């Protein structure tokens, strides 16, 4: 039986919390920032949790997390 490998891109994007949820960063923070409001950019800084519908696919990508 071969080793179970984690998805390398998912390793860089998601971290597992103590309660078993997955933490992620928000999108739309890398470029074209001049037209976005300061409030919007500030709110994009905070990390958030992966939604319920996506949790299963993230778990599949990170079997050893």
C-alpha positions, 0 to 999 in steps of 0.5 A, spaced: 500 500 500 503 506 497 503 512 502 497 517 503 500 524 500 497 530 502 496 535 497 502 540 496 498 546 495 492 545 500 498 544 505 500 552 504 493 554 504 489 551 510 491 550 517 487 545 522 485 548 528 484 545 535 477 544 534 478 540 527 476 546 523 480 548 517 482 556 517 483 559 511 485 566 508 480 570 504 481 572 497 482 578 493 487 581 497 493 581 492 492 586 487 487 592 484 487 594 491 486 602 489 479 601 488 477 597 494 475 601 500 480 601 506 474 597 510 474 592 505 481 591 505 482 591 513 476 585 513 480 581 508 486 581 513 482 576 518 482 569 517 476 565 516 474 558 517 472 553 511 465 553 509 461 546 511 460 544 504 468 545 502 470 541 509 470 534 506 474 536 500 479 539 504 480 533 509 481 529 503 486 533 500 490 533 507 489 526 510 495 527 515 492 534 518 
